[in-house]
Amino acid sequence: TEGAVDDAVRVFREILELAPDHEDAFAELATILAPLLPTLAQSPGGRRLTADLLRDFEQALARMGGNRSTRPTYLEGGPGAEVELRPLDVPVHTRFKARQIQDLLPVRDPEDVIARLQALADERDAEPTIFCHIGEIHLWLGDPDRAEAAFLRAIRDTPEVRWAYVGLCATQLLRDDPQGAVRWCDRGIDAFPPPGRTIYAYRGEAHRRLGELDRAEDDLRQILQLTPERISAWLNLALVGSARDDRRMLDPVFRKTARRAPALVDDACHELGLDPLVLPSDDDLVRLFEHILHMMRGNRSSNFVSYFTAAGDLRFVPR
């Protein structure tokens, strides 16, 4: 989205070395380079051999000549025809456009943001990723029915929408059905392996609530390796330890959460009748962590944390 096409090709090459079947990387780069390589968009199912893809992308770079700026251009024409220098207009990929709209949540009414996302879906031929963003907002608002409808719409036309299955897992957690949540995770991995990283956050909590503490710890430690600042994973991992009668994590996680989200901790403490300036007892910390997760409803984001107060006010943790 920043116009650095050569960097995009370099990253794409690295992704293919790590995950040759990474269709998202192909789709996003193909969108950027479509004016240079129109045959990319005609590839059946979007699948091409890695060598063919890299050859085509290198050809696209060659047509850009020596321009490696964030305002790329390319050469149109060839032998026997006039060569014309044209701007390469880099479109905003649907995923990033949807995220830009979602980022309006702290300053716009949620229903207005959802309406904007729906308008984007109408404009962009109902691309599944947009419905995932709609469903995610409904999760954050604590509305499992509307969230479920959005995620099911995302996989209506194609099963290969990884985040939709994560969202359906989260929907079942909102309904207090952790077993159903795990089943949706399994279905998602079967439909579109390997698991996306966010699955570990929700599935880890589901395993904790089922009492499957070893599995919970594995998932939660995995997500914290990938996104160390995920508040919900800190809380869930501390609760896993507490369930094993190991409460050593409670104090440090409380202090860490209070530094990262002081208003959230303050609101939660006041709702439980605790003094946020005094370190609670271990039992109170367990109650507090459970209550914070409840306040966050279906939000387990690493960098866009929302929560509701007991009065029904929607608030956000500054990023």
C-alpha positions as CSV (number, residue, x, y, z in Angstrom):
1,T,0.0,0.0,0.0
2,E,3.0,2.3,0.3
3,G,3.9,1.9,-3.4
4,A,7.2,0.1,-2.8
5,V,6.6,-2.6,-5.4
6,D,10.1,-4.1,-5.4
7,D,9.9,-4.5,-1.6
8,A,6.6,-6.2,-2.1
9,V,8.1,-8.7,-4.5
10,R,11.0,-9.3,-2.1
11,V,8.7,-10.0,0.8
12,F,6.6,-12.2,-1.5
13,R,9.7,-14.3,-2.4
14,E,10.4,-14.7,1.3
15,I,6.8,-15.8,2.1
16,L,6.9,-18.4,-0.7
17,E,10.1,-19.9,0.7
18,L,8.4,-20.2,4.1
19,A,4.9,-21.1,3.0
20,P,4.6,-22.0,-0.8
21,D,0.8,-22.2,-0.6
22,H,0.3,-18.7,0.9
23,E,-2.5,-17.6,-1.4
24,D,-3.0,-14.2,0.4
25,A,0.5,-13.1,-0.6
26,F,-0.2,-14.0,-4.2
27,A,-3.6,-12.2,-4.3
28,E,-2.3,-9.0,-2.8
29,L,0.8,-8.7,-5.0
30,A,-1.3,-9.6,-8.1
31,T,-3.6,-6.8,-7.3
32,I,-0.8,-4.3,-7.1
33,L,0.8,-5.5,-10.4
34,A,-2.3,-6.1,-12.4
35,P,-1.7,-3.2,-14.8
36,L,1.7,-4.7,-15.7
37,L,0.7,-8.4,-15.8
38,P,-3.0,-8.7,-16.6
39,T,-2.6,-12.5,-17.1
40,L,-2.1,-12.7,-13.3
41,A,-5.8,-11.9,-12.7
42,Q,-6.8,-14.6,-15.2
43,S,-5.0,-17.4,-13.3
44,P,-7.5,-20.1,-12.5
45,G,-8.3,-20.1,-8.8
46,G,-5.4,-17.8,-8.3
47,R,-2.9,-20.7,-8.2
48,R,0.4,-20.6,-10.1
49,L,3.7,-22.4,-9.8
50,T,6.1,-20.5,-7.6
51,A,8.7,-20.3,-10.4
52,D,6.1,-18.9,-12.8
53,L,5.0,-16.3,-10.3
54,L,8.5,-15.1,-9.6
55,R,9.4,-14.9,-13.3
56,D,6.3,-12.8,-13.9
57,F,7.0,-10.6,-11.0
58,E,10.6,-10.1,-12.1
59,Q,9.3,-9.2,-15.5
60,A,7.0,-6.6,-13.9
61,L,10.1,-5.1,-12.1
62,A,11.9,-4.9,-15.4
63,R,9.1,-2.9,-16.9
64,M,9.4,-0.4,-14.1
65,G,12.9,0.4,-15.3
66,G,15.0,2.1,-12.6
67,N,12.0,3.5,-10.7
68,R,12.1,2.2,-7.1
69,S,10.4,5.1,-5.5
70,T,7.0,5.1,-3.7
71,R,5.5,6.6,-6.9
72,P,6.2,3.8,-9.3
73,T,6.0,4.0,-13.1
74,Y,6.3,1.5,-15.8
75,L,7.0,1.3,-19.6
76,E,4.1,0.6,-21.9
77,G,4.9,-0.5,-25.5
78,G,7.8,-2.4,-27.1
79,P,9.6,-3.2,-30.3
80,G,8.0,-1.5,-33.2
81,A,5.8,0.7,-31.0
82,E,6.2,3.9,-29.2
83,V,7.3,3.4,-25.6
84,E,5.3,5.4,-23.1
85,L,6.0,6.0,-19.4
86,R,2.9,5.5,-17.3
87,P,2.2,5.8,-13.6
88,L,1.5,2.5,-11.7
89,D,-1.5,3.4,-9.6
90,V,-1.3,1.1,-6.6
91,P,-4.8,0.3,-5.3
92,V,-5.5,-0.1,-1.7
93,H,-6.1,-3.8,-1.1
94,T,-9.5,-4.6,0.2
95,R,-8.1,-6.0,3.5
96,F,-6.4,-2.7,4.3
97,K,-9.3,-0.6,3.1
98,A,-11.6,-2.6,5.5
99,R,-9.1,-2.1,8.3
100,Q,-9.0,1.7,7.6
101,I,-12.8,1.7,8.0
102,Q,-12.7,-0.4,11.2
103,D,-10.1,2.0,12.7
104,L,-12.9,4.6,12.8
105,L,-14.6,2.7,15.7
106,P,-13.2,4.9,18.5
107,V,-14.6,8.1,16.8
108,R,-17.7,6.8,15.0
109,D,-20.9,5.0,16.0
110,P,-20.4,1.2,15.5
111,E,-23.4,0.9,13.3
112,D,-22.0,3.7,11.0
113,V,-18.7,1.8,10.7
114,I,-20.6,-1.4,9.9
115,A,-22.6,0.4,7.3
116,R,-19.4,1.7,5.7
117,L,-18.0,-1.8,5.6
118,Q,-21.2,-3.1,4.0
119,A,-20.9,-0.4,1.4
120,L,-17.4,-1.5,0.7
121,A,-18.6,-5.1,0.3
122,D,-21.2,-3.9,-2.3
123,E,-18.5,-1.9,-4.1
124,R,-15.9,-4.8,-4.1
125,D,-18.1,-7.7,-5.1
126,A,-18.7,-8.9,-1.6
127,E,-15.1,-9.9,-0.9
128,P,-15.0,-12.3,2.1
129,T,-12.5,-10.4,4.1
130,I,-14.9,-7.5,4.5
131,F,-17.5,-9.7,6.2
132,C,-14.7,-10.9,8.5
133,H,-14.2,-7.3,9.6
134,I,-18.0,-6.8,10.0
135,G,-18.1,-10.0,12.1
136,E,-15.2,-8.9,14.2
137,I,-16.9,-5.7,15.2
138,H,-20.0,-7.6,16.2
139,L,-17.8,-9.8,18.3
140,W,-16.4,-6.8,20.0
141,L,-19.9,-5.5,20.6
142,G,-20.9,-8.9,22.2
143,D,-23.4,-9.8,19.5
144,P,-22.8,-13.5,18.6
145,D,-25.8,-13.8,16.3
146,R,-24.8,-11.0,14.0
147,A,-21.2,-12.0,14.2
148,E,-22.0,-15.6,13.2
149,A,-24.1,-14.4,10.2
150,A,-21.2,-12.3,9.0
151,F,-18.6,-15.0,9.3
152,L,-20.9,-17.6,7.6
153,R,-21.4,-15.1,4.8
154,A,-17.6,-14.9,4.5
155,I,-17.3,-18.6,3.8
156,R,-20.5,-18.9,1.7
157,D,-18.7,-18.7,-1.6
158,T,-15.3,-20.1,-0.6
159,P,-14.2,-22.1,2.4
160,E,-10.7,-20.6,2.3
161,V,-11.2,-17.7,4.6
162,R,-9.1,-18.4,7.6
163,W,-10.2,-15.6,9.9
164,A,-13.9,-16.5,9.4
165,Y,-13.3,-19.8,11.3
166,V,-11.4,-18.0,14.0
167,G,-14.4,-15.6,14.2
168,L,-16.9,-18.6,14.4
169,C,-14.7,-20.0,17.2
170,A,-14.9,-16.7,19.0
171,T,-18.7,-16.6,18.5
172,Q,-19.1,-19.8,20.3
173,L,-16.9,-18.5,23.2
174,L,-19.3,-15.6,23.5
175,R,-22.1,-18.1,23.8
176,D,-20.2,-19.9,26.6
177,D,-19.7,-23.0,24.4
178,P,-15.9,-23.6,24.4
179,Q,-16.3,-27.1,23.0
180,G,-18.2,-25.6,20.0
181,A,-15.4,-23.1,19.7
182,V,-12.7,-25.8,19.4
183,R,-14.8,-27.6,16.8
184,W,-14.9,-24.5,14.6
185,C,-11.1,-24.2,15.0
186,D,-10.7,-27.8,13.8
187,R,-13.0,-27.1,10.8
188,G,-11.0,-24.1,9.9
189,I,-7.7,-25.9,9.9
190,D,-9.2,-28.7,7.8
191,A,-10.6,-26.2,5.3
192,F,-7.5,-24.0,5.1
193,P,-4.3,-25.2,6.7
194,P,-2.1,-24.2,8.5
195,P,-3.8,-22.4,11.4
196,G,-3.7,-18.6,11.4
197,R,-2.0,-17.1,14.4
198,T,-5.1,-15.6,16.0
199,I,-6.6,-19.1,16.4
200,Y,-4.2,-19.7,19.3
201,A,-5.6,-16.8,21.3
202,Y,-9.2,-18.0,21.1
203,R,-8.6,-21.7,21.1
204,G,-6.3,-21.3,24.1
205,E,-9.0,-19.6,26.1
206,A,-11.5,-22.3,25.0
207,H,-9.2,-25.1,26.2
208,R,-8.7,-23.2,29.5
209,R,-12.5,-23.0,30.0
210,L,-12.8,-26.7,29.3
211,G,-10.1,-27.5,31.9
212,E,-7.7,-28.7,29.2
213,L,-4.8,-26.8,30.8
214,D,-1.9,-28.3,28.9
215,R,-3.4,-27.5,25.5
216,A,-4.4,-24.1,26.8
217,E,-0.9,-23.3,27.8
218,D,0.6,-24.5,24.5
219,D,-1.8,-22.3,22.5
220,L,-1.4,-19.2,24.8
221,R,2.4,-19.4,24.8
222,Q,2.3,-19.8,21.0
223,I,0.2,-16.6,20.5
224,L,2.4,-14.7,23.0
225,Q,5.5,-15.6,21.0
226,L,3.8,-14.2,17.9
227,T,2.1,-11.2,19.6
228,P,3.7,-10.5,23.0
229,E,1.4,-7.6,23.8
230,R,-1.9,-9.5,23.6
231,I,-3.6,-8.6,26.9
232,S,-6.1,-11.4,26.8
233,A,-3.4,-14.0,26.4
234,W,-1.6,-12.6,29.5
235,L,-4.8,-12.9,31.5
236,N,-5.7,-16.4,30.2
237,L,-2.2,-17.7,30.8
238,A,-2.2,-16.4,34.4
239,L,-5.6,-18.1,34.9
240,V,-4.2,-21.4,33.6
241,G,-1.5,-21.2,36.2
242,S,-4.1,-20.3,38.9
243,A,-6.2,-23.4,37.9
244,R,-3.1,-25.5,38.6
245,D,-2.6,-23.8,42.0
246,D,0.4,-21.9,40.7
247,R,-0.3,-18.3,41.2
248,R,3.1,-16.8,40.6
249,M,1.9,-15.1,37.4
250,L,-1.0,-13.2,38.9
251,D,1.0,-10.4,40.4
252,P,3.2,-9.7,37.4
253,V,0.4,-9.9,34.9
254,F,-1.7,-7.5,37.0
255,R,1.2,-5.0,37.0
256,K,1.8,-5.5,33.3
257,T,-1.9,-5.1,32.4
258,A,-2.2,-2.0,34.6
259,R,0.7,-0.4,32.7
260,R,-0.6,-1.3,29.3
261,A,-4.3,-0.5,30.0
262,P,-4.6,1.5,33.2
263,A,-8.2,2.7,32.4
264,L,-9.4,-0.8,31.8
265,V,-7.9,-2.1,35.0
266,D,-9.3,0.9,36.9
267,D,-12.8,0.4,35.5
268,A,-12.7,-3.3,36.3
269,C,-11.5,-2.7,39.8
270,H,-14.2,-0.2,40.6
271,E,-16.8,-2.6,39.2
272,L,-15.6,-5.3,41.6
273,G,-15.2,-3.0,44.6
274,L,-11.4,-3.2,44.5
275,D,-8.9,-0.4,45.1
276,P,-6.8,-0.1,41.8
277,L,-4.0,1.5,43.8
278,V,-3.6,-1.5,46.1
279,L,-2.4,-4.9,44.9
280,P,-5.4,-7.3,45.2
281,S,-5.2,-10.7,46.8
282,D,-4.6,-13.7,44.6
283,D,-8.3,-14.6,44.8
284,D,-9.3,-11.1,43.9
285,L,-6.8,-11.1,41.0
286,V,-8.5,-14.2,39.6
287,R,-11.9,-12.5,39.8
288,L,-10.4,-9.4,38.3
289,F,-8.9,-11.2,35.3
290,E,-12.1,-13.1,34.6
291,H,-14.0,-9.8,34.8
292,I,-11.7,-8.0,32.4
293,L,-12.1,-10.8,29.9
294,H,-15.9,-10.5,30.3
295,M,-15.7,-6.7,29.8
296,M,-13.8,-7.3,26.6
297,R,-16.7,-9.4,25.3
298,G,-15.4,-11.0,22.0
299,N,-12.4,-8.8,21.6
300,R,-9.0,-10.7,21.9
301,S,-7.1,-8.3,19.6
302,S,-3.4,-7.7,20.2
303,N,-3.5,-4.0,19.3
304,F,-7.1,-2.8,19.1
305,V,-8.6,-3.6,22.5
306,S,-12.1,-2.6,23.3
307,Y,-14.3,-3.2,26.3
308,F,-17.6,-2.2,27.9
309,T,-18.2,-0.8,31.3
310,A,-21.1,-2.0,33.5
311,A,-22.9,1.1,32.4
312,G,-22.7,0.0,28.8
313,D,-20.0,2.5,27.6
314,L,-17.8,1.3,24.8
315,R,-14.2,2.2,25.5
316,F,-10.8,1.6,23.8
317,V,-7.3,1.0,25.1
318,P,-4.9,3.5,23.5
319,R,-2.6,1.8,21.0
